[in-house]
Amino acid sequence: MLPENNRRPKVEITMLGDFSITINGNRCDHLKGRTKRVWMLIEYLIANRYNDLPIQKIIDILWEESECGDPMNALKNLIYRARTLLRQIAGEGRFEFILFERNTYCWNNDCSCMVDTEEFVDLYKNGCNVLKPSEQRLEKLLGAIDLYTGDFLPKSSYSSWVENAQTYYSNLYNDCVLKAGTLLLDSLRFQDAISLCEHALQFSPLEESIHRLLLYAYISADQRNKALDHYNYVVDLFYRKLGVDISVSLRPLYKQLINSINHIEIDLSVIKNDLKEAAALPGAFFCDYDVFKAVYRLQARVMRRSKQPTFIILFTLTDSDGGLPAPEIAVPAVAKLKDSILSSLRMGDAVSSYSATQFIILVPQVDYEGADKITKRILQRFRFQYRRDNVKIITRINRVDTAE
């Protein structure tokens, strides 16, 4: 048996979701105060432990955004502090965790070192091997997904090399979810696919492909109400966060959703329960533009018989010069405008987004004067909620034509 001080230490390193290093059972995850650059050095050497790292490259990484009068001596001092810190974590022993080889510094791979990012990539690659049985691929992909507990080194994301690595691992994670979700759907494990996607969206809330997979899983599981609710949520989310309309790319799934009938149902109470809203909210009915078109066409047919007028009102939000506002201005302003519209209308009125900065309203059984009053009321409420003068609202009012 080797003497205690010559044994190879056992090192376990976590980099996904947070950083921690455990040596011989002693765990440390402190990233505070004057040790910040020391930890950055340790993280960088571990993340690149199989790569050649020129000294100048290490210096550029560590002093990326600050001046250093004598970088070589500063790096030597940092190496000394890092070695001391690692020995303190390890406890007794003389093992040197950071070596100087070939005129550069590197991590000593003679220790037994397990890094979660390396295991994550290995599981991902095995899960992508189409020559393996689907069950084995799925097992590897789900293993990789379990390892991903958040962004790569989130407390060090101020550094460009960390930011680049975050994008890399995030993309691998999203691909894991898509591949695993597809395999689950192919195996008719619809609820497992739903749970997988719902969990993944906690880490990738704006990954459209995962939202699309979740919608397909809902449809496959015959959970049409959930699918419709999620569709409306996703469209609204991308409007609010990014100022973009993704309904066009989701339209094939949406049409599949509204046309999906997987069984014959003769119990009218079941059908009524499927038709009704999950929770009737006060204010107007907000719907997708395709639904709005159907409501509009139905109302045009009703007008042919009732002779009661119906009007549509278009609200367009612009910047102070009449152009498209920047996203950082448009997103909060659009949210306030939508809230002002919904809270100013009746439950029987319909509202839809026409574009990222436009809303269209259908108000039945009102004349032009009534539609004008509604418009002014909405504008007044919007100005009360949104006190800045960097946007303006353009409105148009028009009567709905009866169906020919």
C-alpha positions as CSV (number, residue, x, y, z in Angstrom):
1,M,0.0,0.0,0.0
2,L,1.2,3.5,-0.9
3,P,2.1,5.8,2.0
4,E,-0.8,8.1,2.9
5,N,0.9,11.3,1.6
6,N,1.6,9.6,-1.8
7,R,-1.8,8.3,-2.6
8,R,-3.5,9.8,-5.6
9,P,-6.3,12.0,-4.3
10,K,-9.9,11.5,-5.5
11,V,-11.3,14.7,-7.0
12,E,-14.9,15.3,-8.0
13,I,-15.8,18.5,-9.8
14,T,-19.2,20.1,-10.5
15,M,-19.4,22.9,-13.1
16,L,-23.0,22.7,-14.3
17,G,-25.4,24.7,-12.2
18,D,-22.7,25.8,-9.8
19,F,-19.0,25.2,-9.1
20,S,-17.7,22.9,-6.4
21,I,-14.6,20.8,-5.9
22,T,-14.4,17.8,-3.6
23,I,-11.1,16.3,-2.7
24,N,-10.9,13.2,-0.6
25,G,-14.5,13.9,0.6
26,N,-13.8,17.5,1.5
27,R,-16.1,19.8,-0.4
28,C,-15.5,23.5,-1.2
29,D,-17.6,25.9,-3.2
30,H,-16.7,29.3,-2.0
31,L,-16.3,32.0,-4.7
32,K,-16.0,35.2,-2.6
33,G,-13.7,38.2,-2.1
34,R,-10.1,38.0,-3.0
35,T,-10.2,34.4,-4.0
36,K,-12.3,35.1,-7.1
37,R,-9.4,35.1,-9.6
38,V,-7.9,32.0,-7.8
39,W,-11.0,30.1,-8.5
40,M,-11.1,31.3,-12.1
41,L,-7.6,29.9,-12.6
42,I,-8.6,26.5,-11.1
43,E,-11.8,26.4,-13.1
44,Y,-10.0,27.2,-16.4
45,L,-7.2,24.7,-15.8
46,I,-9.8,21.9,-15.0
47,A,-12.1,22.8,-17.9
48,N,-9.0,22.6,-20.3
49,R,-7.1,19.8,-18.5
50,Y,-6.5,18.0,-21.8
51,N,-5.5,21.0,-23.8
52,D,-2.2,22.9,-24.2
53,L,-2.5,26.3,-22.6
54,P,0.1,28.9,-23.5
55,I,1.0,31.1,-20.5
56,Q,-0.1,34.2,-22.4
57,K,-3.5,32.6,-23.0
58,I,-3.9,32.0,-19.3
59,I,-3.0,35.6,-18.5
60,D,-5.4,36.9,-21.1
61,I,-8.2,34.9,-19.6
62,L,-7.5,35.9,-16.0
63,W,-7.0,39.6,-16.6
64,E,-9.5,39.9,-19.5
65,E,-11.0,43.2,-18.4
66,S,-8.3,44.7,-16.2
67,E,-4.7,46.0,-16.4
68,C,-1.9,44.0,-14.9
69,G,1.6,45.7,-14.5
70,D,3.6,42.5,-14.2
71,P,1.4,39.6,-15.4
72,M,4.1,36.9,-15.2
73,N,4.7,37.5,-11.5
74,A,1.0,38.0,-10.8
75,L,0.3,34.6,-12.4
76,K,3.1,32.9,-10.3
77,N,1.5,34.4,-7.2
78,L,-1.9,33.2,-8.3
79,I,-0.5,29.7,-9.0
80,Y,1.0,29.6,-5.5
81,R,-2.3,30.6,-3.9
82,A,-4.3,28.1,-5.9
83,R,-1.9,25.3,-5.0
84,T,-2.2,26.2,-1.3
85,L,-5.9,26.3,-1.5
86,L,-6.2,22.9,-3.1
87,R,-3.9,21.4,-0.5
88,Q,-6.0,22.8,2.2
89,I,-9.1,21.2,0.7
90,A,-7.3,17.9,0.2
91,G,-6.1,17.8,3.8
92,E,-2.9,16.0,4.5
93,G,-0.7,15.1,1.5
94,R,1.9,16.6,-0.8
95,F,0.2,16.0,-4.1
96,E,0.7,18.8,-6.6
97,F,-2.6,19.6,-8.4
98,I,-1.1,22.3,-10.7
99,L,2.0,21.4,-12.7
100,F,4.5,23.4,-14.7
101,E,5.2,21.5,-17.9
102,R,6.5,22.4,-21.3
103,N,6.8,26.0,-20.2
104,T,3.1,26.3,-19.2
105,Y,0.8,25.5,-16.3
106,C,-1.6,22.6,-16.4
107,W,-3.9,20.5,-14.2
108,N,-2.3,17.3,-12.9
109,N,-4.3,14.5,-14.5
110,D,-2.5,11.8,-12.4
111,C,-5.2,12.4,-9.7
112,S,-8.5,10.4,-9.9
113,C,-10.6,13.3,-11.3
114,M,-14.3,13.1,-12.2
115,V,-15.8,16.2,-13.9
116,D,-19.5,16.5,-14.5
117,T,-19.1,18.3,-17.8
118,E,-16.9,15.5,-19.2
119,E,-19.4,12.8,-18.1
120,F,-22.2,14.9,-19.6
121,V,-20.5,15.1,-23.0
122,D,-19.7,11.4,-22.9
123,L,-23.3,10.4,-22.2
124,Y,-24.5,12.8,-24.9
125,K,-22.2,11.3,-27.5
126,N,-23.3,7.8,-26.6
127,G,-26.9,8.8,-26.7
128,C,-26.4,10.2,-30.3
129,N,-24.9,6.9,-31.5
130,V,-27.6,5.6,-33.9
131,L,-26.0,2.2,-34.1
132,K,-27.0,1.5,-30.5
133,P,-30.5,0.2,-29.6
134,S,-33.0,2.9,-28.8
135,E,-33.3,1.9,-25.2
136,Q,-29.6,2.3,-24.6
137,R,-29.5,5.6,-26.4
138,L,-32.5,6.9,-24.3
139,E,-30.8,5.7,-21.1
140,K,-27.6,7.7,-21.9
141,L,-29.5,10.8,-23.0
142,L,-31.6,10.8,-19.8
143,G,-28.4,10.4,-17.8
144,A,-26.9,13.4,-19.4
145,I,-30.1,15.4,-18.8
146,D,-30.0,14.5,-15.1
147,L,-26.5,15.8,-14.9
148,Y,-27.5,19.2,-16.3
149,T,-28.6,21.3,-13.3
150,G,-28.1,24.7,-14.8
151,D,-25.6,26.9,-16.8
152,F,-21.9,26.2,-16.9
153,L,-20.1,28.1,-14.1
154,P,-22.9,30.7,-13.6
155,K,-21.0,32.7,-11.0
156,S,-18.1,33.2,-13.5
157,S,-20.3,34.1,-16.5
158,Y,-18.6,37.6,-16.7
159,S,-15.7,35.9,-18.5
160,S,-15.9,35.4,-22.3
161,W,-14.6,31.8,-22.2
162,V,-17.3,30.8,-19.7
163,E,-19.9,32.5,-21.8
164,N,-18.9,30.6,-24.9
165,A,-18.8,27.3,-22.9
166,Q,-22.3,28.1,-21.5
167,T,-23.7,28.3,-25.0
168,Y,-22.0,25.0,-26.0
169,Y,-23.3,23.0,-23.0
170,S,-26.8,24.6,-23.3
171,N,-27.0,23.6,-26.9
172,L,-26.0,20.0,-26.1
173,Y,-28.6,19.9,-23.3
174,N,-31.3,21.1,-25.7
175,D,-30.3,18.5,-28.2
176,C,-30.4,15.9,-25.5
177,V,-33.9,16.8,-24.6
178,L,-35.1,16.8,-28.2
179,K,-33.5,13.4,-29.0
180,A,-34.7,11.9,-25.7
181,G,-38.2,13.4,-26.1
182,T,-38.4,12.0,-29.7
183,L,-37.4,8.5,-28.5
184,L,-40.0,8.7,-25.7
185,L,-42.7,9.7,-28.2
186,D,-41.7,6.9,-30.5
187,S,-42.2,4.5,-27.6
188,L,-45.6,6.0,-26.9
189,R,-44.4,7.2,-23.5
190,F,-46.3,10.5,-23.9
191,Q,-46.5,11.5,-20.3
192,D,-42.7,10.9,-19.8
193,A,-42.1,13.2,-22.8
194,I,-44.3,15.8,-21.3
195,S,-42.5,15.7,-18.0
196,L,-39.2,15.9,-19.7
197,C,-40.1,19.0,-21.8
198,E,-41.8,20.8,-18.9
199,H,-38.6,20.3,-16.8
200,A,-36.3,21.3,-19.6
201,L,-38.1,24.6,-20.1
202,Q,-37.0,25.7,-16.6
203,F,-33.5,25.9,-18.1
204,S,-34.4,26.8,-21.7
205,P,-37.6,28.9,-21.5
206,L,-37.1,30.5,-24.9
207,E,-36.1,27.3,-26.8
208,E,-38.8,27.1,-29.4
209,S,-38.0,23.5,-30.5
210,I,-38.7,22.2,-26.9
211,H,-42.0,24.1,-26.8
212,R,-42.8,22.6,-30.2
213,L,-42.0,19.1,-28.9
214,L,-44.1,19.7,-25.7
215,L,-47.1,20.7,-27.9
216,Y,-46.7,17.6,-29.9
217,A,-46.5,15.5,-26.8
218,Y,-49.7,17.1,-25.4
219,I,-51.5,16.4,-28.7
220,S,-50.2,12.8,-28.7
221,A,-51.5,12.3,-25.2
222,D,-54.9,13.8,-26.1
223,Q,-54.4,16.7,-23.7
224,R,-55.8,19.2,-26.1
225,N,-56.7,21.8,-23.5
226,K,-53.2,21.8,-22.1
227,A,-51.8,22.0,-25.6
228,L,-54.0,25.0,-26.5
229,D,-53.2,26.8,-23.2
230,H,-49.5,26.2,-23.8
231,Y,-49.7,27.4,-27.4
232,N,-51.2,30.7,-26.3
233,Y,-48.6,31.0,-23.4
234,V,-45.7,30.4,-25.8
235,V,-46.9,33.0,-28.4
236,D,-47.4,35.5,-25.6
237,L,-44.1,34.7,-24.0
238,F,-42.1,35.3,-27.3
239,Y,-44.0,38.6,-27.8
240,R,-43.2,39.8,-24.3
241,K,-39.6,38.7,-24.1
242,L,-38.3,39.0,-27.6
243,G,-40.9,41.0,-29.5
244,V,-41.3,38.3,-32.1
245,D,-44.3,36.4,-33.5
246,I,-43.7,32.7,-33.6
247,S,-47.3,31.7,-34.3
248,V,-46.4,31.2,-38.0
249,S,-43.8,28.6,-37.2
250,L,-46.2,26.8,-34.8
251,R,-49.2,27.0,-37.2
252,P,-48.9,23.4,-38.5
253,L,-49.0,22.1,-34.9
254,Y,-51.8,24.5,-34.1
255,K,-53.9,23.3,-37.0
256,Q,-53.2,19.7,-35.9
257,L,-54.3,20.7,-32.5
258,I,-57.7,22.1,-33.4
259,N,-58.4,19.3,-35.8
260,S,-57.2,16.5,-33.6
261,I,-60.0,14.0,-32.7
262,N,-58.6,10.6,-31.6
263,H,-61.8,8.9,-30.6
264,I,-65.6,9.1,-30.9
265,E,-67.4,10.7,-28.0
266,I,-71.2,10.5,-27.6
267,D,-71.4,11.9,-24.1
268,L,-72.3,15.6,-24.6
269,S,-71.3,16.6,-21.1
270,V,-67.7,15.4,-21.8
271,I,-67.7,17.4,-25.0
272,K,-69.0,20.5,-23.1
273,N,-66.3,20.1,-20.5
274,D,-63.7,19.9,-23.3
275,L,-65.1,23.1,-24.9
276,K,-65.4,25.3,-21.9
277,E,-62.5,27.5,-20.6
278,A,-60.4,26.0,-17.9
279,A,-61.0,29.2,-15.9
280,A,-63.2,32.1,-17.1
281,L,-61.2,35.2,-16.6
282,P,-62.7,38.6,-16.3
283,G,-62.4,40.9,-19.3
284,A,-62.3,40.2,-23.0
285,F,-61.5,36.9,-24.7
286,F,-57.9,36.8,-25.8
287,C,-57.2,34.3,-28.6
288,D,-54.8,33.3,-31.4
289,Y,-55.3,35.2,-34.6
290,D,-56.6,32.1,-36.4
291,V,-59.3,31.8,-33.7
292,F,-60.0,35.5,-34.0
293,K,-60.6,35.1,-37.8
294,A,-63.1,32.4,-37.1
295,V,-64.9,34.5,-34.5
296,Y,-64.9,37.5,-37.0
297,R,-66.4,35.4,-39.8
298,L,-69.0,34.0,-37.4
299,Q,-70.0,37.5,-36.3
300,A,-70.2,38.6,-39.9
301,R,-72.7,35.8,-40.5
302,V,-74.7,36.7,-37.4
303,M,-74.9,40.4,-38.5
304,R,-76.6,39.4,-41.8
305,R,-79.6,38.3,-39.7
306,S,-79.5,40.4,-36.6
307,K,-78.6,43.7,-38.4
308,Q,-76.8,44.8,-35.2
309,P,-73.5,46.5,-36.0
310,T,-70.1,45.1,-35.0
311,F,-66.8,47.0,-35.2
312,I,-63.2,46.1,-35.2
313,I,-60.5,48.4,-33.7
314,L,-56.8,48.2,-34.5
315,F,-54.3,49.4,-31.9
316,T,-50.7,50.0,-33.2
317,L,-47.9,50.9,-30.8
318,T,-45.0,52.9,-32.3
319,D,-42.1,54.9,-31.1
320,S,-42.4,58.7,-30.8
321,D,-41.4,59.0,-34.5
322,G,-44.0,56.6,-35.7
323,G,-41.6,53.7,-36.3
324,L,-41.2,50.3,-34.8
325,P,-40.0,50.7,-31.2
326,A,-36.9,49.0,-29.9
327,P,-37.5,45.7,-28.1
328,E,-36.5,47.1,-24.7
329,I,-39.2,49.8,-25.2
330,A,-41.8,47.7,-27.0
331,V,-42.0,44.7,-24.6
332,P,-43.1,46.6,-21.4
333,A,-45.3,49.0,-23.4
334,V,-47.1,46.1,-25.3
335,A,-47.7,44.3,-22.0
336,K,-49.3,47.5,-20.6
337,L,-51.4,48.0,-23.7
338,K,-52.6,44.4,-23.7
339,D,-53.6,44.7,-20.0
340,S,-55.4,48.0,-20.7
341,I,-57.4,46.4,-23.6
342,L,-58.4,43.2,-21.8
343,S,-59.5,45.1,-18.6
344,S,-61.5,47.7,-20.6
345,L,-63.7,45.3,-22.6
346,R,-66.6,43.0,-22.0
347,M,-66.3,39.2,-21.7
348,G,-68.0,38.8,-25.0
349,D,-65.4,40.9,-26.9
350,A,-62.5,39.2,-28.7
351,V,-58.9,40.4,-28.8
352,S,-55.9,39.0,-30.7
353,S,-52.3,40.1,-31.4
354,Y,-52.0,41.1,-35.1
355,S,-48.3,41.6,-34.9
356,A,-45.6,42.1,-32.2
357,T,-46.9,45.7,-31.5
358,Q,-50.5,45.5,-32.7
359,F,-53.8,44.3,-31.2
360,I,-57.1,43.9,-33.0
361,I,-60.4,44.0,-31.2
362,L,-63.9,42.7,-32.2
363,V,-66.7,44.5,-30.3
364,P,-70.2,43.3,-31.3
365,Q,-73.5,45.2,-30.8
366,V,-72.0,48.7,-30.7
367,D,-72.3,51.6,-33.1
368,Y,-69.4,53.8,-34.2
369,E,-69.8,56.2,-31.2
370,G,-69.7,53.2,-28.8
371,A,-66.5,51.9,-30.5
372,D,-65.0,55.3,-30.3
373,K,-65.8,55.5,-26.5
374,I,-64.2,52.1,-26.0
375,T,-61.1,53.2,-27.9
376,K,-60.7,56.4,-25.8
377,R,-61.3,54.4,-22.6
378,I,-58.4,52.0,-23.5
379,L,-56.1,54.8,-24.4
380,Q,-56.8,56.6,-21.1
381,R,-56.2,53.5,-19.1
382,F,-52.9,52.8,-21.0
383,R,-51.6,56.3,-20.4
384,F,-52.5,55.9,-16.7
385,Q,-50.5,52.6,-16.5
386,Y,-47.6,53.6,-18.8
387,R,-46.4,57.1,-17.8
388,R,-43.4,57.3,-20.2
389,D,-43.7,59.4,-23.4
390,N,-41.4,57.2,-25.6
391,V,-44.3,55.5,-27.5
392,K,-47.6,56.5,-29.1
393,I,-50.7,54.6,-30.0
394,I,-52.3,54.8,-33.5
395,T,-55.9,53.5,-33.6
396,R,-58.3,52.6,-36.5
397,I,-62.0,51.8,-36.3
398,N,-64.0,50.1,-38.9
399,R,-67.3,48.3,-39.2
400,V,-67.5,44.6,-39.9
401,D,-69.0,43.8,-43.2
402,T,-71.9,41.3,-43.2
403,A,-71.2,37.9,-44.9
404,E,-72.3,37.8,-48.5
